[in-house]
Amino acid sequence: MSFLKKLFGGSGSQASGPKFDAVEHDGHLITPQPMPENGQFRLQATVSKEVSGETKEHRLIRADVFPSAEEAAEFAIRKAKLLIDQQGDRLYS
């Protein structure tokens, strides 16, 4: 039965891609999370930082898709660094 649920999407959970280590940039933690989509991987990451004793988080999802999870993770880190450089702590407002 679980095979049929997986085959027809009845499991209720989203498929997750490979796991990547977080990267620190200017006090922010970037965790790439490429999202599998139609045989490719969508650019996705979580950017977080501790602000006033509370962990703030921003989810970065873009329309960009890549043939491999590694490439999607690499570009997610690059985009997140750019976003941090442009927005700084305003990212969490």
Backbone bond lengths (Angstrom), bond angles and torsions (degrees), N, CA, C in turn:
res aa  C-N    CA-C-N  psi(-1)  N-CA   C-N-CA  omega(-1)  CA-C   N-CA-C  phi
1 M - - - 1.447 - - 1.526 111.38 -
2 S 1.354 118.92 -40.59 1.461 119.87 -178.11 1.531 110.58 -65.83
3 F 1.343 117.43 -29.62 1.452 120.13 176.55 1.529 110.07 -61.04
4 L 1.322 116.99 -43.70 1.462 120.59 179.92 1.522 111.47 -66.93
5 K 1.343 117.41 -37.15 1.467 120.41 177.13 1.518 110.69 -62.06
6 K 1.328 116.73 -44.00 1.462 120.24 179.48 1.524 110.41 -66.24
7 L 1.326 116.07 -41.28 1.457 120.89 -178.10 1.523 111.82 -63.13
8 F 1.325 116.88 -40.79 1.465 121.19 -175.89 1.522 113.38 -104.07
9 G 1.328 117.98 12.53 1.458 120.74 175.09 1.505 114.60 75.98
10 G 1.291 119.22 24.12 1.453 121.72 -177.46 1.508 114.92 -87.94
11 S 1.327 117.78 3.73 1.460 119.60 -176.97 1.517 112.23 -74.71
12 G 1.347 117.89 -22.30 1.450 120.91 178.06 1.512 114.25 82.85
13 S 1.325 119.09 -8.65 1.455 120.06 178.73 1.517 109.65 -112.31
14 Q 1.348 114.74 150.81 1.446 119.62 178.59 1.518 109.55 -77.86
15 A 1.321 115.77 147.12 1.461 119.39 174.93 1.520 108.17 -69.40
16 S 1.303 116.23 138.60 1.455 118.77 178.99 1.513 109.25 -109.72
17 G 1.309 114.34 149.01 1.452 120.23 -179.84 1.517 110.83 -88.37
18 P 1.327 115.94 -173.01 1.460 120.69 179.15 1.529 110.82 -63.70
19 K 1.320 116.01 156.82 1.462 121.93 -179.00 1.522 109.46 -94.36
20 F 1.334 116.68 139.57 1.452 123.10 178.44 1.514 109.51 -126.06
21 D 1.334 116.24 149.20 1.458 121.36 178.51 1.522 110.56 -70.21
22 A 1.330 114.82 149.50 1.459 121.41 177.23 1.527 109.48 -74.53
23 V 1.331 115.12 152.20 1.455 123.19 179.56 1.524 107.44 -123.52
24 E 1.348 117.02 136.32 1.457 121.01 178.77 1.524 109.38 -92.70
25 H 1.341 116.09 137.78 1.464 121.52 175.88 1.521 108.76 -145.59
26 D 1.322 116.46 114.15 1.463 123.24 175.66 1.535 112.47 52.98
27 G 1.322 116.29 40.70 1.467 121.27 178.14 1.521 114.69 86.87
28 H 1.312 117.42 -3.33 1.465 122.90 179.05 1.527 108.94 -103.85
29 L 1.308 116.22 150.52 1.459 122.00 178.30 1.529 108.51 -108.57
30 I 1.319 116.96 122.06 1.469 122.88 -179.32 1.523 107.84 -107.35
31 T 1.332 116.16 121.49 1.460 120.96 178.00 1.531 108.90 -117.17
32 P 1.337 117.48 104.06 1.464 119.46 178.41 1.526 110.88 -67.40
33 Q 1.319 116.38 138.30 1.465 122.31 -179.92 1.527 110.11 -140.07
34 P 1.339 117.89 67.42 1.464 119.69 -178.95 1.530 111.32 -52.52
35 M 1.322 115.60 134.89 1.462 120.85 -176.64 1.535 109.58 -104.62
36 P 1.346 117.77 118.03 1.468 119.78 178.11 1.530 110.99 -61.51
37 E 1.323 114.64 134.78 1.464 119.19 -179.55 1.530 109.55 -154.65
38 N 1.310 116.16 111.89 1.468 121.98 176.24 1.527 113.69 50.98
39 G 1.324 116.96 45.80 1.450 121.15 177.51 1.519 114.71 81.30
40 Q 1.317 116.95 0.05 1.459 121.93 176.87 1.528 108.91 -124.91
41 F 1.325 117.08 -172.83 1.460 120.96 -179.41 1.516 110.62 -131.55
42 R 1.331 115.40 124.95 1.464 121.81 178.31 1.524 109.54 -81.52
43 L 1.339 116.31 142.11 1.456 122.50 178.27 1.532 109.42 -68.29
44 Q 1.323 115.75 122.16 1.465 121.57 179.82 1.525 108.82 -153.09
45 A 1.342 115.77 140.80 1.465 120.80 177.77 1.521 108.95 -155.95
46 T 1.326 115.52 161.99 1.451 122.39 172.23 1.524 107.24 -114.77
47 V 1.337 115.83 130.66 1.456 121.89 176.62 1.524 106.24 -111.98
48 S 1.326 117.55 128.07 1.464 119.92 -177.88 1.526 110.61 -138.02
49 K 1.337 114.42 158.34 1.461 121.27 178.38 1.516 108.04 -160.57
50 E 1.321 115.24 144.80 1.458 119.52 175.64 1.527 107.91 -84.48
51 V 1.343 115.65 120.62 1.461 122.57 -179.61 1.519 107.84 -124.83
52 S 1.319 117.11 119.96 1.468 123.32 179.91 1.534 111.70 53.19
53 G 1.323 116.31 42.61 1.455 121.31 177.55 1.520 114.99 78.08
54 E 1.321 117.44 3.33 1.472 122.05 -179.41 1.528 109.07 -121.46
55 T 1.332 117.07 134.88 1.459 120.92 178.44 1.527 109.34 -79.79
56 K 1.319 115.02 118.68 1.465 122.06 177.24 1.520 107.43 -99.68
57 E 1.329 116.10 147.88 1.463 120.12 -175.44 1.522 110.17 -139.53
58 H 1.326 115.52 141.14 1.463 122.48 175.31 1.524 107.85 -128.91
59 R 1.297 116.69 131.23 1.468 121.35 179.89 1.529 108.78 -97.80
60 L 1.317 115.61 125.32 1.453 122.76 -178.13 1.523 108.29 -107.37
61 I 1.326 116.15 116.61 1.469 121.41 176.88 1.525 106.68 -132.92
62 R 1.315 116.61 129.56 1.456 121.76 179.80 1.523 110.18 -124.13
63 A 1.312 115.25 164.54 1.461 121.08 -179.33 1.529 111.78 -75.99
64 D 1.335 116.99 -13.42 1.458 120.98 -177.62 1.524 111.51 -61.99
65 V 1.332 116.73 134.36 1.465 121.78 174.12 1.527 109.00 -124.27
66 F 1.334 115.32 149.29 1.459 122.06 -174.78 1.523 109.29 -133.07
67 P 1.335 117.30 155.47 1.461 120.00 -178.72 1.525 114.04 -71.21
68 S 1.348 117.91 -22.41 1.458 119.67 -179.60 1.527 110.76 -130.90
69 A 1.335 115.70 153.17 1.465 121.62 178.06 1.523 110.39 -64.49
70 E 1.318 117.17 -36.47 1.461 121.32 -179.66 1.518 111.01 -62.95
71 E 1.323 116.79 -43.29 1.462 120.92 179.36 1.530 110.53 -66.89
72 A 1.319 117.06 -41.06 1.474 120.84 177.60 1.523 110.51 -62.91
73 A 1.332 117.71 -40.14 1.466 121.83 178.88 1.526 110.59 -65.81
74 E 1.322 116.84 -42.71 1.469 121.20 179.80 1.534 110.68 -60.25
75 F 1.324 116.88 -46.08 1.461 120.17 -179.44 1.532 111.64 -72.00
76 A 1.322 117.58 -30.90 1.471 120.78 176.17 1.529 110.05 -62.60
77 I 1.317 116.61 -41.37 1.468 120.46 178.00 1.518 110.13 -64.85
78 R 1.315 117.31 -44.04 1.474 120.73 179.55 1.530 111.10 -61.62
79 K 1.335 116.55 -45.29 1.474 119.73 -179.86 1.518 111.37 -66.70
80 A 1.328 116.91 -39.28 1.463 120.64 179.69 1.525 110.69 -65.17
81 K 1.329 117.75 -40.85 1.467 120.68 177.48 1.527 110.62 -61.65
82 L 1.308 116.85 -42.84 1.456 121.24 177.97 1.531 110.78 -61.78
83 L 1.324 115.86 -44.42 1.459 121.23 178.76 1.531 111.16 -61.48
84 I 1.316 116.83 -43.06 1.468 121.39 178.32 1.524 110.07 -63.44
85 D 1.330 117.04 -43.53 1.465 120.74 179.29 1.526 111.66 -63.09
86 Q 1.326 117.49 -35.14 1.457 121.41 -179.10 1.526 112.98 -81.87
87 Q 1.334 117.42 -39.47 1.465 121.43 -171.68 1.526 114.07 -102.49
88 G 1.327 117.32 -31.05 1.464 120.64 -176.12 1.523 110.34 58.96
89 D 1.336 117.13 -139.81 1.463 121.46 -177.93 1.525 113.27 -71.64
90 R 1.347 117.75 -13.81 1.480 120.27 175.72 1.520 111.63 -62.63
91 L 1.303 115.30 -17.76 1.468 121.61 178.53 1.527 111.60 -56.76
92 Y 1.327 117.18 -27.06 1.463 121.87 -174.72 1.528 112.65 -101.16
93 S 1.323 118.51 5.55 1.472 121.03 -178.75 1.507 112.05 -83.43
